[in-house]
Amino acid sequence: MTTIFSRYVFRQAAGALLLILSSLSGIVWIALALRQFEVVTSQGQNAWTLLAMTTLGVPNLLALIAPFALLIAVMHTLNRLNGDSELIVMTASGGTIWIIARPLLLLAAIVATAVTFVNHIGMPWSLRMLRDYVVEVRTDLLSQVLQPGKFSSPESGVTFHIRERAPNGDILGLIMHDTRTGKSAMSYLAERGHIVKQESGSYMIMSGGHVLSQDDIKQPPRIVAFDRYALDLDAFDQKISDDKDLRPRERYYSELVNPDPESRIYKRNRGQFRAELHERFASPLYPLAFVFIALAAAGGAQSTRTNRTRSIVMGFAAGAGLRLAGLGLNNLVSVNPVMIPLLYLLPLGAIAISLVLIQRAGQQRPGQSRTSRLLDSIGEMASNIAARLRPGTPKPAGST
């Protein structure tokens, strides 16, 4: 009978998890699509590029939203079981909260495994693929976006204008104005230009023109004539110009542990490598912590006439506060390695506190709601801790 009930609870929670995770992932996908919509509207790319770039950005956030989807699913399942009086029947028949906890913890272990896979394999792979798409868009924008007789700004601070296109695809009558640095202005004028792609990068080869540069608006511009001039198109975005210099989230485990000492990003942000490495190992603990928080907040049987809203809100608030604290600690770890143990102690401490609250909440006084029991337990724990820390004060009764 216990096995049948456990399977029933697992199916209920797993179904709710899939539905909620799909909904949250859809919201994230739409938000990313709106950000990438410029790829189609102003950079001449097709809908497939938009779809691919948006989808590849989802795994980067999946490790964050999956534990929250689990928390919502478990809260919903516990509230539904209580509303249908199934928790009451189970408790009356002598069952304990651990009958419900076992299938929920199994589901949490599955989510934690999925988060681990995404952290170490899925996310780095997807971000690398996304980088390749961005590089491709950047290098193809001149041949696809620029329209004869129109001014185009594929990037803030850069403006292009062409007179016409030759039958072979060359650009005729090219004007480019570059003010990205904010301190100087560069203007390129050429009779003809064409794009050349090599392993080292993509270049605009301009023929028969001039380069005008001006560092101070009060000074006249410098003019240099050229017969042939190569413009590095990868310089449009220095963040992605070097495919070999990956950011911490784009690296696999081995590349985080043993980064190239000559990497520019590693030299500049060594702390981010440390923080990213430990975040990948600490984040799978949150699904387990969220299940214990949900059990402590809404795992007990209550009369259907009792309002459980307060308990559910407390559970959500505790879970959100715990994850926000973890993200804050991750930022501190990038600055100070002494904070590393706290990344793991935070979710483990939440699990320990939840276990204590579950045990104490089971000691019900007649007529006392579960929320009141939880609040009393939290207050008693806080009093005990304060008494232990206060010098010269006798320990509370029952403490060792």
C-alpha positions as CSV (number, residue, x, y, z in Angstrom):
1,M,0.0,0.0,0.0
2,T,2.8,2.3,0.9
3,T,4.5,1.7,-2.5
4,I,1.3,2.4,-4.4
5,F,0.9,5.7,-2.5
6,S,4.5,6.7,-3.1
7,R,4.1,6.0,-6.8
8,Y,1.0,8.1,-6.8
9,V,2.7,11.0,-5.1
10,F,5.7,10.7,-7.5
11,R,3.4,10.8,-10.6
12,Q,1.5,13.8,-9.2
13,A,4.7,15.8,-8.5
14,A,6.5,14.8,-11.7
15,G,3.5,15.8,-13.8
16,A,3.3,19.2,-12.1
17,L,7.1,19.6,-12.4
18,L,7.0,19.0,-16.2
19,L,4.1,21.4,-16.7
20,I,5.7,24.1,-14.6
21,L,9.1,23.7,-16.0
22,S,7.8,23.8,-19.6
23,S,5.9,27.0,-18.7
24,L,8.9,28.7,-17.1
25,S,11.1,27.6,-20.0
26,G,8.6,29.0,-22.5
27,I,8.6,32.3,-20.7
28,V,12.4,32.4,-20.7
29,W,12.5,31.5,-24.4
30,I,10.1,34.3,-25.3
31,A,12.1,36.8,-23.3
32,L,15.3,35.7,-25.0
33,A,13.5,35.8,-28.4
34,L,12.5,39.4,-27.9
35,R,16.1,40.3,-27.1
36,Q,17.3,38.5,-30.2
37,F,14.6,39.8,-32.5
38,E,17.0,42.4,-33.7
39,V,18.9,39.6,-35.5
40,V,16.0,39.2,-37.9
41,T,14.8,42.8,-38.1
42,S,18.1,44.7,-38.5
43,Q,20.8,42.2,-39.2
44,G,19.3,40.4,-42.1
45,Q,19.1,36.9,-40.6
46,N,16.4,34.4,-41.1
47,A,13.9,32.9,-38.6
48,W,16.0,29.8,-38.2
49,T,18.9,31.8,-36.8
50,L,16.6,33.5,-34.4
51,L,15.2,30.1,-33.3
52,A,18.6,28.6,-32.9
53,M,20.2,31.5,-31.0
54,T,17.2,31.7,-28.6
55,T,17.0,28.0,-27.9
56,L,20.8,27.8,-27.2
57,G,20.4,30.5,-24.6
58,V,17.9,28.5,-22.5
59,P,20.3,26.0,-20.9
60,N,22.2,28.9,-19.4
61,L,19.2,29.6,-17.2
62,L,17.8,26.1,-16.9
63,A,19.9,25.3,-13.9
64,L,18.4,28.3,-12.1
65,I,14.7,27.8,-13.0
66,A,14.5,24.0,-12.6
67,P,14.9,24.0,-8.8
68,F,12.2,26.7,-8.5
69,A,9.9,24.7,-10.8
70,L,10.5,21.7,-8.4
71,L,9.6,23.9,-5.4
72,I,6.4,25.1,-7.0
73,A,5.5,21.5,-8.1
74,V,6.1,20.0,-4.6
75,M,4.1,22.8,-2.9
76,H,1.3,22.3,-5.3
77,T,1.3,18.5,-4.8
78,L,1.3,18.8,-1.0
79,N,-1.5,21.3,-1.0
80,R,-3.5,19.1,-3.4
81,L,-3.0,16.0,-1.3
82,N,-4.1,17.9,1.8
83,G,-7.1,19.4,0.0
84,D,-8.3,15.9,-1.1
85,S,-7.9,14.7,2.5
86,E,-5.2,12.2,1.4
87,L,-2.7,13.5,3.9
88,I,-5.3,13.3,6.7
89,V,-6.1,9.7,5.8
90,M,-2.5,8.7,5.6
91,T,-1.8,10.3,9.0
92,A,-4.8,8.7,10.6
93,S,-3.7,5.3,9.4
94,G,-0.4,5.7,11.2
95,G,1.7,6.9,8.3
96,T,4.5,9.5,8.7
97,I,5.6,12.4,6.6
98,W,8.5,10.3,5.3
99,I,6.1,8.2,3.2
100,I,5.5,11.4,1.2
101,A,9.1,12.6,1.4
102,R,10.6,9.5,-0.3
103,P,9.1,10.0,-3.8
104,L,9.6,13.8,-3.6
105,L,13.3,13.3,-2.6
106,L,13.6,10.8,-5.5
107,L,12.3,13.5,-7.8
108,A,14.6,16.0,-6.3
109,A,17.6,13.7,-6.9
110,I,16.5,13.4,-10.6
111,V,16.4,17.2,-10.9
112,A,19.7,17.6,-9.2
113,T,21.3,15.1,-11.6
114,A,19.8,17.0,-14.5
115,V,21.1,20.3,-13.1
116,T,24.6,18.7,-12.8
117,F,24.5,17.6,-16.4
118,V,23.4,21.0,-17.6
119,N,26.1,22.7,-15.5
120,H,29.0,20.6,-16.7
121,I,28.0,19.7,-20.3
122,G,24.8,21.3,-21.5
123,M,25.5,24.9,-20.6
124,P,29.1,25.1,-21.9
125,W,28.2,23.3,-25.2
126,S,25.1,25.6,-25.8
127,L,27.0,28.8,-25.0
128,R,29.8,27.8,-27.4
129,M,27.3,27.1,-30.1
130,L,25.7,30.4,-29.4
131,R,29.1,32.1,-29.7
132,D,29.6,30.6,-33.1
133,Y,26.2,31.9,-34.2
134,V,27.0,35.3,-33.0
135,V,30.3,35.3,-34.8
136,E,28.6,34.2,-38.0
137,V,26.0,36.9,-37.7
138,R,28.7,39.5,-37.1
139,T,30.8,38.5,-40.0
140,D,27.9,38.1,-42.4
141,L,26.1,41.3,-41.6
142,L,27.9,43.5,-44.2
143,S,27.0,41.2,-47.0
144,Q,23.4,40.8,-45.9
145,V,22.3,43.9,-44.1
146,L,23.7,46.8,-46.1
147,Q,21.2,48.0,-48.7
148,P,22.2,50.4,-51.5
149,G,21.3,54.0,-50.8
150,K,20.4,53.4,-47.1
151,F,22.3,54.1,-43.9
152,S,22.6,51.0,-41.6
153,S,23.9,50.7,-38.0
154,P,24.5,47.0,-37.3
155,E,26.1,48.0,-34.0
156,S,25.9,51.1,-31.8
157,G,28.5,53.7,-32.9
158,V,29.0,52.2,-36.4
159,T,27.2,53.5,-39.5
160,F,27.5,52.1,-43.1
161,H,26.3,53.4,-46.4
162,I,26.9,51.9,-49.9
163,R,26.1,53.3,-53.3
164,E,25.4,50.0,-55.0
165,R,26.4,46.3,-55.3
166,A,28.4,44.9,-58.2
167,P,27.1,41.7,-59.9
168,N,29.8,39.7,-58.2
169,G,28.7,40.9,-54.8
170,D,31.4,43.6,-54.3
171,I,30.3,46.8,-52.5
172,L,30.7,50.0,-54.5
173,G,30.9,53.5,-52.9
174,L,31.4,52.4,-49.3
175,I,31.3,54.9,-46.4
176,M,31.8,53.7,-42.8
177,H,31.8,56.0,-39.7
178,D,33.1,54.5,-36.4
179,T,32.6,56.3,-33.1
180,R,32.5,53.2,-30.8
181,T,35.4,54.3,-28.6
182,G,33.6,57.6,-27.7
183,K,37.0,59.4,-27.7
184,S,37.8,59.4,-31.4
185,A,36.0,59.2,-34.8
186,M,37.1,57.2,-37.8
187,S,35.6,57.4,-41.3
188,Y,36.4,55.1,-44.2
189,L,35.6,56.0,-47.8
190,A,36.4,53.5,-50.6
191,E,35.4,53.0,-54.2
192,R,35.1,49.2,-53.8
193,G,35.1,46.6,-51.1
194,H,34.6,42.9,-50.7
195,I,34.6,40.5,-47.7
196,V,37.3,37.8,-47.3
197,K,36.9,35.0,-44.8
198,Q,40.0,33.2,-43.5
199,E,40.8,31.0,-40.5
200,S,42.2,34.0,-38.7
201,G,39.0,36.0,-39.2
202,S,36.9,38.0,-41.6
203,Y,38.1,41.2,-43.3
204,M,36.7,43.9,-45.5
205,I,39.2,44.6,-48.2
206,M,38.7,48.2,-49.5
207,S,40.3,49.6,-52.6
208,G,40.9,53.2,-53.7
209,G,39.8,55.4,-50.7
210,H,40.7,57.5,-47.7
211,V,40.7,57.1,-43.9
212,L,39.7,60.2,-41.9
213,S,40.5,60.2,-38.2
214,Q,39.8,62.8,-35.6
215,D,40.7,62.6,-31.9
216,D,39.6,66.1,-30.9
217,I,36.6,68.0,-32.5
218,K,38.6,71.2,-32.1
219,Q,41.4,69.8,-34.3
220,P,41.1,69.2,-38.1
221,P,40.9,65.5,-39.1
222,R,43.8,63.6,-40.4
223,I,43.4,62.2,-43.9
224,V,45.3,59.1,-45.2
225,A,44.8,57.9,-48.8
226,F,45.2,54.2,-49.6
227,D,45.1,51.9,-52.6
228,R,44.2,48.9,-50.6
229,Y,43.1,48.6,-46.9
230,A,42.0,45.6,-44.8
231,L,39.4,46.2,-42.0
232,D,39.1,43.5,-39.4
233,L,35.3,42.7,-39.1
234,D,35.9,40.7,-35.9
235,A,36.8,43.9,-34.1
236,F,33.1,44.8,-34.2
237,D,32.7,42.9,-30.9
238,Q,35.8,42.4,-28.9
239,K,33.9,40.1,-26.5
240,I,33.6,37.5,-29.2
241,S,36.6,38.3,-31.4
242,D,38.8,35.6,-29.9
243,D,37.1,32.2,-30.2
244,K,39.8,30.5,-28.1
245,D,39.4,32.9,-25.2
246,L,36.3,31.5,-23.5
247,R,34.4,33.0,-20.6
248,P,34.0,30.9,-17.5
249,R,30.5,29.8,-18.2
250,E,31.6,28.6,-21.7
251,R,34.2,26.3,-20.3
252,Y,34.0,22.6,-19.4
253,Y,35.2,21.3,-16.0
254,S,38.8,20.6,-17.1
255,E,39.1,24.1,-18.6
256,L,38.0,25.7,-15.3
257,V,40.4,23.6,-13.2
258,N,43.4,24.0,-15.6
259,P,42.8,27.2,-17.6
260,D,45.4,28.5,-20.0
261,P,47.7,30.8,-18.0
262,E,47.9,33.1,-21.0
263,S,44.2,33.5,-21.3
264,R,43.2,37.2,-21.2
265,I,39.9,36.5,-19.4
266,Y,41.6,34.2,-16.9
267,K,44.3,36.9,-16.1
268,R,41.6,39.5,-15.7
269,N,39.0,37.5,-13.8
270,R,40.5,34.6,-11.9
271,G,38.0,34.9,-9.2
272,Q,35.1,34.2,-11.7
273,F,36.7,30.9,-12.7
274,R,36.8,29.9,-9.0
275,A,33.2,31.0,-8.4
276,E,31.9,29.3,-11.5
277,L,33.5,26.0,-10.6
278,H,32.1,25.8,-7.1
279,E,28.7,27.1,-8.3
280,R,28.4,24.1,-10.6
281,F,28.9,21.7,-7.7
282,A,26.8,23.7,-5.2
283,S,23.7,24.4,-7.3
284,P,22.5,20.7,-7.5
285,L,22.0,20.8,-3.7
286,Y,19.2,23.3,-4.0
287,P,16.6,20.9,-5.4
288,L,17.0,18.8,-2.3
289,A,16.9,21.8,0.0
290,F,13.7,23.1,-1.7
291,V,12.0,19.7,-1.1
292,F,12.8,19.8,2.6
293,I,11.7,23.4,2.8
294,A,8.4,22.4,1.2
295,L,7.9,19.5,3.5
296,A,8.6,21.7,6.6
297,A,6.2,24.3,5.4
298,A,3.3,22.3,4.0
299,G,4.0,18.6,4.6
300,G,1.7,18.1,7.5
301,A,-1.9,17.0,7.4
302,Q,-4.4,19.8,8.3
303,S,-8.2,20.1,8.2
304,T,-9.5,21.3,4.9
305,R,-11.1,24.2,6.8
306,T,-7.6,25.4,7.8
307,N,-6.0,28.1,5.6
308,R,-2.6,26.9,4.3
309,T,-1.8,30.1,2.3
310,R,0.5,31.4,5.0
311,S,2.5,28.2,5.1
312,I,2.8,28.1,1.4
313,V,3.9,31.7,1.2
314,M,6.5,31.1,3.9
315,G,7.9,28.1,1.9
316,F,8.2,30.1,-1.3
317,A,9.8,33.0,0.5
318,A,12.3,30.7,2.3
319,G,13.2,29.0,-1.0
320,A,13.6,32.3,-2.9
321,G,15.6,33.9,-0.1
322,L,17.9,30.8,0.1
323,R,18.7,30.9,-3.7
324,L,19.2,34.7,-3.7
325,A,21.6,34.3,-0.8
326,G,23.5,31.6,-2.8
327,L,23.8,33.9,-5.8
328,G,25.1,36.7,-3.5
329,L,27.7,34.3,-2.0
330,N,28.8,33.3,-5.5
331,N,29.7,36.9,-6.2
332,L,31.6,37.1,-2.9
333,V,33.5,33.9,-3.7
334,S,34.8,35.5,-6.9
335,V,36.4,38.2,-4.6
336,N,37.4,36.2,-1.5
337,P,38.1,32.4,-1.6
338,V,37.5,32.2,2.1
339,M,33.7,32.2,1.3
340,I,33.8,29.0,-0.7
341,P,32.6,26.7,2.2
342,L,29.5,28.9,2.6
343,L,28.4,28.0,-0.9
344,Y,27.8,24.4,0.3
345,L,26.9,25.2,3.9
346,L,24.0,27.4,2.8
347,P,21.8,24.7,1.2
348,L,23.1,22.0,3.6
349,G,22.2,24.2,6.5
350,A,18.7,24.8,5.0
351,I,18.2,21.0,4.8
352,A,19.3,20.6,8.5
353,I,17.0,23.4,9.7
354,S,14.1,21.9,7.7
355,L,14.7,18.5,9.3
356,V,14.6,20.0,12.7
357,L,11.4,22.0,11.9
358,I,9.7,18.8,10.5
359,Q,10.5,16.9,13.6
360,R,9.3,19.6,16.0
361,A,6.3,20.4,13.9
362,G,5.2,16.8,14.4
363,Q,4.8,17.4,18.1
364,Q,1.4,19.0,17.7
365,R,-0.6,20.6,20.5
366,P,-4.4,20.2,20.2
367,G,-5.9,23.0,18.0
368,Q,-2.6,24.4,16.9
369,S,-2.1,25.0,13.2
370,R,1.0,23.8,11.3
371,T,2.0,27.4,10.7
372,S,1.9,28.2,14.4
373,R,3.9,25.1,15.1
374,L,6.6,26.1,12.6
375,L,6.7,29.6,14.0
376,D,7.0,28.2,17.5
377,S,9.8,25.9,16.4
378,I,11.7,28.7,14.7
379,G,11.3,30.9,17.7
380,E,12.5,28.1,20.0
381,M,15.5,27.4,17.9
382,A,16.4,31.1,17.8
383,S,16.1,31.3,21.6
384,N,18.3,28.3,22.1
385,I,21.0,29.7,19.7
386,A,20.9,33.1,21.4
387,A,21.2,31.5,24.8
388,R,24.2,29.5,23.8
389,L,25.9,32.6,22.4
390,R,25.2,34.8,25.4
391,P,28.1,34.5,27.9
392,G,27.4,33.5,31.4
393,T,23.8,32.4,30.7
394,P,22.6,28.9,31.7
395,K,21.8,26.7,28.8
396,P,18.1,26.1,28.0
397,A,16.4,23.1,29.6
398,G,17.0,19.9,27.7
399,S,20.1,21.2,25.9
400,T,23.5,19.5,26.2
